Amino acid sequence: MTADNTVLGRCPHCEHPVPETELVIDYQTARGQRVTTATCPHCVTMVTVR
């Protein structure tokens, strides 16, 4: 088994890295802004990563 070290970004609440394995939804708005929502493994809550 290989380790997945890809990080989506950081949690806006606790600043911990959020790994790609926690991805819930990722989309681009009509204005071209990327929005990535994931579960922070530290806070155990859904966040929009930055």
NORGIWO-V429456 format. One record per backbone hydrogen bond with DSSP energy under -1.0 kcal/mol. NH is the residue of the N-H (numbers start at 1). CO is the residue of the C=O. If there is no record, write none. Layout:
NH:CO / NH:CO
This chain:
8:18 / 11:16 / 15:11 / 18:9 / 20:6 / 22:19 / 23:20 / 24:37 / 25:37 / 27:35 / 29:33 / 32:29 / 35:27 / 37:25 / 38:47 / 39:22 / 40:45 / 44:40 / 47:38 / 49:36 / 50:10
